[in-house]
Structure formats: C-alpha cells, structure tokens
Amino acid sequence: QVQLVESGGGVVQPGGTLRLSCAASENIRSFWGMAWFRQAPGKERELVATAYNNGVTYYVVSVRGRFTISRDNGYMTYLEMNNVTPDDTGVYYCNRVLENGKTVYSWGQGTPVTVIS
C-alpha cells in the first residue's frame, strides 16, 4: 500500500498563496493520474485538480486560473494555490486516480488550508 503524505497547508489571507506538496512512498512516474482533493467543513470531499502522466492537467471550474497542479518523475505532486478565497478553505488530500475516476490508495491525513481575513 502506497503511503501519501500531504504538507504545506496553513492559514492565509484572501488573495494569498500557498504551495501544497504530496509525497508518495512509491515512484509515481507510471501512475496515469495524480490528483488533489479537498474537503471543506461540513461538505463531502471533492476533486480539485488532476495531473496526468502525459502532461495534461484538469481543474474544476472554481480553481481554474488560480491553482496549478504539477508532478515530477519521482515521488512528488504539488498544488500551487494563488489568489485564494475563503471558499478554498478545507483539508487537502492527494491520491492516485484511475481512468474511471476512482482513487487507488487510502487517504492520508491531509493538510489543512484556512483562508481568513
């Protein structure tokens, strides 16, 4: 079972920037998709962005133009969050995703992001 460790969250003001990191215990180079998810207080976990191993990326509408997902050929996946808003508050998780959209591994502890004035 691959372990996923998220980091980089914190408290930030609206309009600020954060860079989240996800470290996998196994090389992710062959993984078709690596994705970031978030769970806002009282809401279900939702997909935020996906990075495919062919270089293509996908973003939900609410973060397009503000967030950037990237992955390396080793163990890391990143999420650059720019111009954050209070709606970006939540716990952020990463996971491997399959072509059918399903996640593969058990969820890590996530990294909390709080956007507050």
N, CA, C and O of each residue as an XYZ file, in Angstrom:
468
protein
N       0.855     -1.194      0.000
C       0.000      0.000      0.000
C       0.893      1.246      0.000
O       1.734      1.425      0.881
N       0.695      2.082     -0.983
C       1.460      3.325     -1.076
C       0.962      4.307     -0.025
O      -0.242      4.486      0.159
N       1.893      4.928      0.648
C       1.565      5.960      1.634
C       1.663      7.330      0.977
O       2.560      7.586      0.173
N       0.732      8.200      1.331
C       0.698      9.557      0.799
C       0.763     10.532      1.959
O      -0.010     10.425      2.912
N       1.681     11.480      1.880
C       1.856     12.463      2.946
C       1.751     13.853      2.356
O       2.578     14.265      1.542
N       0.725     14.567      2.777
C       0.497     15.925      2.307
C       1.087     16.935      3.291
O       1.121     16.694      4.498
N       1.550     18.064      2.759
C       2.102     19.116      3.605
C       1.975     20.454      2.898
O       1.646     20.524      1.714
N       2.242     21.516      3.651
C       2.263     22.849      3.067
C       1.065     23.716      3.361
O       1.048     24.894      3.004
N       0.061     23.153      4.008
C      -1.118     23.946      4.326
C      -0.847     24.944      5.433
O       0.225     24.954      6.037
N      -1.837     25.782      5.687
C      -1.690     26.783      6.738
C      -2.808     27.792      6.689
O      -3.820     27.594      6.017
N      -2.612     28.868      7.405
C      -3.571     29.965      7.431
C      -3.057     31.065      6.515
O      -1.898     31.471      6.606
N      -3.915     31.537      5.643
C      -3.512     32.534      4.661
C      -4.669     33.519      4.470
O      -5.838     33.166      4.622
N      -4.319     34.740      4.138
C      -5.340     35.758      3.888
C      -5.876     35.648      2.470
O      -5.179     35.150      1.585
N      -7.078     36.095      2.243
C      -7.601     36.112      0.867
C      -6.632     36.825     -0.072
O      -6.064     37.865      0.262
N      -6.462     36.242     -1.241
C      -5.515     36.782     -2.201
C      -4.111     36.240     -2.046
O      -3.243     36.517     -2.874
N      -3.882     35.485     -1.015
C      -2.552     34.947     -0.742
C      -2.229     33.696     -1.544
O      -3.003     33.258     -2.396
N      -1.072     33.139     -1.248
C      -0.538     31.986     -1.989
C      -0.064     30.903     -1.030
O       0.503     31.180      0.027
N      -0.314     29.668     -1.431
C       0.208     28.507     -0.721
C       0.682     27.491     -1.742
O       0.167     27.430     -2.858
N       1.656     26.701     -1.358
C       2.110     25.598     -2.208
C       2.037     24.319     -1.391
O       2.740     24.148     -0.395
N       1.167     23.432     -1.839
C       0.999     22.148     -1.171
C       1.881     21.097     -1.832
O       2.123     21.133     -3.038
N       2.354     20.162     -1.014
C       3.175     19.068     -1.521
C       2.582     17.735     -1.106
O       1.981     17.609     -0.039
N       2.758     16.756     -1.955
C       2.299     15.391     -1.681
C       3.460     14.451     -1.985
O       3.945     14.387     -3.115
N       3.894     13.733     -0.970
C       4.985     12.786     -1.131
C       4.432     11.372     -1.087
O       3.780     10.975     -0.121
N       4.700     10.622     -2.141
C       4.271      9.225     -2.208
C       5.435      8.320     -1.821
O       6.598      8.665     -2.029
N       5.114      7.175     -1.264
C       6.163      6.242     -0.845
C       6.638      5.361     -1.992
O       7.539      4.539     -1.828
N       6.020      5.543     -3.154
C       6.398      4.790     -4.344
C       6.528      5.760     -5.509
O       5.838      6.778     -5.557
N       7.402      5.447     -6.432
C       7.585      6.316     -7.600
C       6.278      6.429     -8.388
O       5.638      5.427     -8.708
N       5.899      7.674     -8.693
C       4.611      7.918     -9.338
C       4.701      8.049    -10.849
O       3.697      8.321    -11.508
N       5.877      7.862    -11.398
C       6.081      8.142    -12.820
C       5.095      7.384    -13.708
O       4.616      7.917    -14.709
N       4.797      6.151    -13.342
C       3.926      5.328    -14.177
C       2.445      5.512    -13.875
O       1.592      4.949    -14.562
N       2.139      6.302    -12.848
C       0.729      6.483    -12.481
C       0.036      7.346    -13.522
O       0.538      8.408    -13.886
N      -1.093      6.902    -13.990
C      -1.833      7.645    -15.018
C      -2.242      9.032    -14.505
O      -2.040     10.031    -15.196
N      -2.798      9.095    -13.334
C      -3.244     10.384    -12.818
C      -2.906     10.542    -11.351
O      -3.037      9.600    -10.570
N      -2.471     11.731    -10.978
C      -2.313     12.110     -9.576
C      -3.188     13.337     -9.376
O      -3.164     14.270    -10.179
N      -3.953     13.326     -8.307
C      -4.947     14.380     -8.118
C      -4.914     14.952     -6.711
O      -4.473     14.312     -5.757
N      -5.398     16.180     -6.623
C      -5.645     16.826     -5.348
C      -7.153     16.913     -5.139
O      -7.920     17.213     -6.054
N      -7.539     16.641     -3.911
C      -8.927     16.746     -3.488
C      -8.985     17.675     -2.287
O      -7.960     17.949     -1.662
N     -10.160     18.155     -1.967
C     -10.319     18.926     -0.738
C     -11.670     18.623     -0.113
O     -12.632     18.252     -0.786
N     -11.701     18.797      1.195
C     -12.942     18.616      1.935
C     -13.159     19.832      2.814
O     -12.448     20.056      3.794
N     -14.154     20.606      2.438
C     -14.495     21.785      3.219
C     -15.314     21.356      4.439
O     -15.930     20.290      4.432
N     -15.320     22.178      5.476
C     -16.096     21.829      6.680
C     -17.552     21.546      6.357
O     -18.226     22.367      5.734
N     -18.035     20.397      6.776
C     -19.427     20.032      6.571
C     -19.782     19.579      5.173
O     -20.957     19.373      4.868
N     -18.784     19.420      4.318
C     -19.049     19.026      2.930
C     -18.296     17.754      2.587
O     -17.402     17.320      3.314
N     -18.680     17.168      1.460
C     -18.001     15.966      1.005
C     -16.683     16.328      0.327
O     -16.492     17.456     -0.128
N     -15.807     15.382      0.270
C     -14.537     15.577     -0.419
C     -14.803     15.741     -1.920
O     -15.632     15.035     -2.496
N     -14.095     16.673     -2.534
C     -14.278     16.940     -3.954
C     -12.930     16.998     -4.660
O     -11.902     17.339     -4.075
N     -12.978     16.650     -5.944
C     -11.784     16.744     -6.780
C     -11.482     18.212     -7.076
O     -12.378     19.002     -7.370
N     -10.203     18.552     -6.991
C      -9.771     19.921     -7.291
C      -8.996     19.974     -8.606
O      -9.269     20.815     -9.462
N      -8.033     19.072     -8.758
C      -7.181     19.104     -9.952
C      -6.525     17.742    -10.147
O      -6.285     17.003     -9.192
N      -6.243     17.433    -11.401
C      -5.572     16.180    -11.756
C      -4.434     16.466    -12.716
O      -4.557     17.294    -13.618
N      -3.325     15.770    -12.512
C      -2.188     15.838    -13.436
C      -1.967     14.447    -14.013
O      -1.735     13.491    -13.274
N      -2.041     14.341    -15.329
C      -1.901     13.053    -15.993
C      -0.450     12.855    -16.418
O       0.308     13.817    -16.544
N      -0.078     11.609    -16.636
C       1.329     11.354    -16.934
C       1.698     11.713    -18.368
O       2.847     11.523    -18.765
N       0.751     12.229    -19.157
C       1.084     12.724    -20.498
C       1.240     14.250    -20.498
O       1.378     14.868    -21.554
N       1.216     14.840    -19.314
C       1.414     16.285    -19.201
C       0.133     17.096    -19.157
O       0.168     18.295    -18.878
N      -0.975     16.471    -19.423
C      -2.254     17.173    -19.410
C      -2.713     17.383    -17.964
O      -2.457     16.557    -17.089
N      -3.389     18.499    -17.739
C      -3.934     18.781    -16.411
C      -5.414     19.111    -16.511
O      -5.908     19.537    -17.555
N      -6.108     18.905    -15.400
C      -7.537     19.209    -15.325
C      -7.795     19.958    -14.024
O      -7.215     19.650    -12.983
N      -8.684     20.952    -14.109
C      -9.053     21.723    -12.918
C     -10.567     21.885    -12.853
O     -11.231     22.042    -13.878
N     -11.098     21.845    -11.651
C     -12.502     22.201    -11.517
C     -12.640     23.696    -11.791
O     -11.696     24.468    -11.620
N     -13.816     24.074    -12.212
C     -14.032     25.444    -12.668
C     -13.649     26.463    -11.595
O     -13.081     27.509    -11.907
N     -13.951     26.166    -10.359
C     -13.758     27.146     -9.286
C     -12.307     27.506     -9.033
O     -12.035     28.527     -8.402
N     -11.360     26.694     -9.509
C      -9.947     26.982     -9.246
C      -9.168     27.282    -10.521
O      -7.985     27.617    -10.453
N      -9.801     27.170    -11.664
C      -9.093     27.406    -12.932
C      -8.539     28.822    -12.981
O      -9.219     29.790    -12.640
N      -7.296     28.913    -13.410
C      -6.646     30.216    -13.487
C      -6.001     30.653    -12.184
O      -5.262     31.636    -12.149
N      -6.281     29.919    -11.111
C      -5.706     30.280     -9.806
C      -4.776     29.194     -9.263
O      -3.760     29.499     -8.639
N      -5.122     27.939     -9.498
C      -4.332     26.822     -8.984
C      -3.548     26.182    -10.130
O      -3.977     26.195    -11.283
N      -2.386     25.622     -9.781
C      -1.575     24.886    -10.743
C      -1.118     23.583    -10.105
O      -0.484     23.578     -9.050
N      -1.451     22.488    -10.759
C      -1.006     21.178    -10.291
C       0.211     20.762    -11.108
O       0.290     21.032    -12.306
N       1.148     20.110    -10.452
C       2.318     19.601    -11.157
C       2.784     18.330    -10.453
O       2.461     18.080     -9.291
N       3.544     17.546    -11.186
C       4.093     16.311    -10.647
C       5.473     16.106    -11.238
O       5.764     16.571    -12.340
N       6.310     15.412    -10.507
C       7.629     15.130    -11.054
C       7.721     13.663    -11.442
O       6.736     12.931    -11.340
N       8.859     13.242    -11.872
C       9.055     11.849    -12.278
C       9.543     10.990    -11.117
O      10.021      9.871    -11.304
N       9.411     11.532     -9.934
C       9.825     10.801     -8.750
C       8.660     10.475     -7.860
O       7.879      9.566     -8.142
N       8.543     11.222     -6.780
C       7.577     10.875     -5.751
C       6.639     12.017     -5.396
O       5.791     11.860     -4.518
N       6.767     13.156     -6.052
C       6.099     14.362     -5.595
C       5.009     14.870     -6.540
O       5.126     14.809     -7.764
N       3.960     15.367     -5.922
C       2.903     16.079     -6.624
C       2.668     17.377     -5.856
O       2.700     17.399     -4.626
N       2.431     18.460     -6.604
C       2.306     19.767     -5.972
C       1.004     20.446     -6.378
O       0.415     20.135     -7.413
N       0.575     21.373     -5.543
C      -0.555     22.228     -5.887
C      -0.204     23.645     -5.480
O      -0.114     23.957     -4.292
N      -0.008     24.496     -6.463
C       0.240     25.911     -6.234
C      -1.106     26.601     -6.204
O      -1.877     26.543     -7.161
N      -1.373     27.260     -5.081
C      -2.663     27.922     -4.889
C      -2.428     29.424     -4.848
O      -1.778     29.927     -3.932
N      -2.946     30.134     -5.824
C      -2.796     31.583     -5.896
C      -4.152     32.256     -5.751
O      -5.193     31.672     -6.053
N      -4.114     33.493     -5.284
C      -5.337     34.291     -5.162
C      -6.439     33.503     -4.445
O      -7.567     33.412     -4.930
N      -6.101     32.948     -3.311
C      -7.052     32.086     -2.600
C      -8.211     32.913     -2.058
O      -8.088     34.114     -1.816
N      -9.323     32.244     -1.878
C     -10.528     32.846     -1.315
C     -10.997     32.004     -0.134
O     -10.544     30.871      0.031
N     -11.895     32.537      0.687
C     -12.403     31.732      1.810
C     -13.032     30.408      1.364
O     -13.045     29.445      2.129
N     -13.552     30.353      0.137
C     -14.134     29.103     -0.364
C     -13.086     28.013     -0.593
O     -13.437     26.850     -0.790
N     -11.827     28.373     -0.567
C     -10.752     27.384     -0.723
C     -10.396     26.722      0.611
O      -9.552     25.827      0.650
N     -11.016     27.143      1.672
C     -10.751     26.559      2.981
C     -11.171     25.092      3.023
O     -12.240     24.724      2.536
N     -10.315     24.266      3.610
C     -10.619     22.848      3.719
C      -9.358     22.056      3.977
O      -8.263     22.609      4.080
N      -9.532     20.753      4.078
C      -8.384     19.857      4.193
C      -8.102     19.295      2.805
O      -8.997     18.780      2.134
N      -6.865     19.400      2.395
C      -6.455     18.992      1.044
C      -5.740     17.649      1.102
O      -4.875     17.414      1.946
N      -6.123     16.787      0.188
C      -5.581     15.437      0.099
C      -5.106     15.168     -1.326
O      -5.599     15.769     -2.281
N      -4.149     14.263     -1.454
C      -3.757     13.816     -2.784
C      -4.017     12.320     -2.885
O      -4.120     11.622     -1.876
N      -4.121     11.845     -4.108
C      -4.299     10.412     -4.342
C      -4.041     10.101     -5.798
O      -4.110     10.976     -6.661
N      -3.750      8.871     -6.051
C      -3.661      8.356     -7.411
C      -5.081      8.110     -7.910
O      -5.930      7.610     -7.172
N      -5.329      8.465     -9.165
C      -6.654      8.238     -9.740
C      -6.541      7.381    -10.994
O      -5.556      7.460    -11.728
N      -7.547      6.573    -11.225
C      -7.607      5.713    -12.384
C      -8.455      6.374    -13.479
O      -9.075      7.415    -13.262
N      -8.464      5.757    -14.630
C      -9.203      6.331    -15.758
C     -10.703      6.356    -15.511
O     -11.423      7.127    -16.146
N     -11.178      5.525    -14.600
C     -12.608      5.554    -14.276
C     -12.918      6.560    -13.170
O     -14.052      6.655    -12.699
N     -11.896      7.304    -12.766
C     -12.105      8.344    -11.762
C     -11.943      7.886    -10.336
O     -11.971      8.705     -9.418
N     -11.775      6.612    -10.132
C     -11.665      6.107     -8.771
C     -10.260      6.336     -8.216
O      -9.266      6.305     -8.941
N     -10.217      6.566     -6.913
C      -8.933      6.695     -6.248
C      -8.417      5.314     -5.872
O      -9.174      4.348     -5.773
N      -7.104      5.250     -5.665
C      -6.462      3.947     -5.501
C      -6.108      3.644     -4.053
O      -6.353      2.542     -3.563
N      -5.539      4.615     -3.381
C      -4.946      4.342     -2.079
C      -5.787      4.913     -0.940
O      -6.677      5.740     -1.140
N      -5.471      4.441      0.246
C      -6.106      5.006      1.431
C      -5.714      6.470      1.564
O      -4.612      6.875      1.192
N      -6.632      7.243      2.096
C      -6.363      8.671      2.240
C      -5.311      8.920      3.330
O      -5.278      8.254      4.364
N      -4.460      9.907      3.049
C      -3.530     10.351      4.070
C      -4.239     11.262      5.064
O      -5.467     11.349      5.087
N      -3.453     11.925      5.871
C      -4.031     12.819      6.884
C      -4.445     14.156      6.293
O      -5.201     14.905      6.910
N      -3.962     14.448      5.123
C      -4.299     15.715      4.506
C      -3.540     16.875      5.129
O      -2.870     16.731      6.152
N      -3.664     18.021      4.488
C      -3.059     19.234      5.024
C      -4.127     20.331      5.027
O      -4.728     20.604      3.988
N      -4.369     20.957      6.168
C      -5.454     21.930      6.264
C      -5.069     23.294      5.711
O      -3.957     23.781      5.919
N      -5.998     23.886      5.015
C      -5.852     25.235      4.488
C      -7.007     26.070      5.030
O      -8.174     25.699      4.907
N      -6.660     27.196      5.626
C      -7.677     28.109      6.142
C      -7.434     29.485      5.547
O      -6.365     30.071      5.719
N      -8.429     29.986      4.853
C      -8.337     31.316      4.249
C      -9.246     32.231      5.055
O     -10.464     32.056      5.088
N      -8.630     33.204      5.698
C      -9.387     34.054      6.603
C      -8.751     35.435      6.634
O      -7.530     35.581      6.586
N      -9.598     36.427      6.714
C      -9.089     37.802      6.741
C      -8.440     38.111      8.087
O      -7.954     39.222      8.297
